[in-house]
C-alpha cells in the first residue's frame, strides 16, 4: 500500500467551501447593451463564403488542369458541403420550427441537432449520388472541393475568435 501524499495547506485562495462573490443578474438594459457589443455571426455569410470558396476552387482547378471534368468534380465536392449547410442555415434561422422554438433553449438545441443530422445525411447522400450525377467523376477533385469547403468552418471560427469583444 502506498502512503498518502500530503495535501497542500488551506489558504484563503483554496479554502473548501469559500464563498464566491455574489451573483448579480443583468438588468434588461445591461443585457441589451452586452448583446449589442458582441460580434455578430451570420450562418448565411458562412454559407456564402463556402460557395465562394467552392467556385474559386473549381475555377483554379479548371485553369490548372484544363479539364472540365475535374472542375465539375471540385464544384460537386464543394456542393456536397455547401448545399446541406444552406439547408441547415435555413432550418435554424428561417423555418417555422425555428420561429416556434426561438424562446426555448432546449427546443433550440433539439432543432440544432435535428438540422445537423439532416445536413450530415444529405452530405452522405450527395456523395453517394456522385457516380450517377457526374458524367466523369474525378474523385481527387471531388475530395479537394469537399475538404476546402469544410475548412471554411475553421476559417470562420478563427476569424470570429480574433474579433475584439467589448464586454461593456
N, C-alpha and C positions, 0 to 999 in steps of 0.2 A: 504494500500500500504506500502511496506517495504522501509525503507530509503536505499539509495545507500551506499554500503560499500566503504570505502576509498581504493584507489589503492595504490600500492607501488610506492614510488617516483622513477623517472627515474635515473638510474645510467649509468655509461659507459658500464656496462655489459649487461644491458637490454634496451638500447635505441631503440626506434622504428626507423626502417629504418637504423640501423647501418650497415655499410658495412663489409662483411666478407672478409677474406684475399683473394687476387686474386687467381683464379683457374689456375693452371699451368698443362696442359696436359703432360703426359709422352711421352718421345721420344720412338721410336721403340726399341732401345736398353734397355732403362729403363723398358719398358713393358715386354720385353723378360726376363730380369733379375727378375722382380717381379713374373712372371709366373713360372720361374724355382725354386724360393724359396717357392712356395706354395705347400702344401702336395697334393699328387696325390690321386685320388679316382677312383676306378675301379668298375663299375657295375658288371663285371664278377667275381671279387673277392667276392662281396656281394652274388651273386648267388651261388658261390661255397661254401661259408660258410653256406648258407641256406641248401644246400644239405647235407653238413657235419652234421649240427645240426639235420636234419631230420633222417639221417641214424643212428646217435648216439642215438637219442630218440627212434627209433624203436628197436635198439639193447638192450637198457636198458629196454624197455617195454617187450621184449621177455624174458629177464633174470628174471625180477621181477614177471611176470605173468605166465610164462611157456606156453604162448598161442600164436600160430602163427596168429590167427585172430586179436588179439589185436595189435601185431607188424605190421601186414599189414595195419591195420586201422590207426595206428600212422604214418606210412610211407605214406599212401594215403593222410592223412591230411596235412602232410608236402609238398607233391607233389602239392596239390591244391594251394599252395602259390609259391613254387619254379618253377614249370613249367611256369606259367604266368610271373613270374619275369624274367626268362630266355628269354622268347619271347619278353618282353619289352626291356631287355638289348640288344637283337639282333636288335630290331627295332630302338633303339636310337643310336646304335653305328655302326652297320654293314649293315643296309638295304640301298637300292638305294635311298629311300626317305631321309634318314638321310644325305647321301652324297650330295644330291641336296640342302638341306636346311642348310648345315653346315655354310654358311656365313651370314645367315639372322636370327636375333634374334626372330622375330615374327614367322617365319616359324618353328624355333626350338621349340618355346613354343607350337605351334599348334601340332607339332609332338609329344611332350611330352604328351599333353592332349589326343591325339588320342591313343597313346600306353598305357597310364594309363587306359583309358576306355576299351581297349581290354583286359588288364590284369584283371580288375575287372569283366568283363563279363565272361571271361574264368574261373576265380576262382569260380564264381557262378555256371557256367555250370558243372564244375568238382565236386562241392559239390552236385549238384542235381543228377549227374550221379552215385554217390557213391552207391546208392541202387542197381544199375544194375552191377556195376563193382566189388564191393566187395562181396565175397560169404557169409560171416558172418560179416556185419559191426558192429563194436564196436564204438558207437557214442562218448563215452567219450574219447577213444583213438584217434579217428579222430580229435576231438576238441583239445586235448592236442598237437598233432603233428602240427596242424594248428597254434595254439597260439604260440608255441615255435618258429616256423619258422618266424612268423610275428614279434616276438620280436627281431629277428636278425637285422631288420632295426634300431631299437632303440639302440641296442648294437653298431652297426656300426656308427651311428650318434654320440654316446657318445665317441667312440674311436677317431673319426675324430675331435671332438671338443677338445679333450685333447691333440692332437698333437701340438707341438710348431710351430708357424707360424713366419717365418722370413720375415718381411716387408721391407727388404733392405733399 
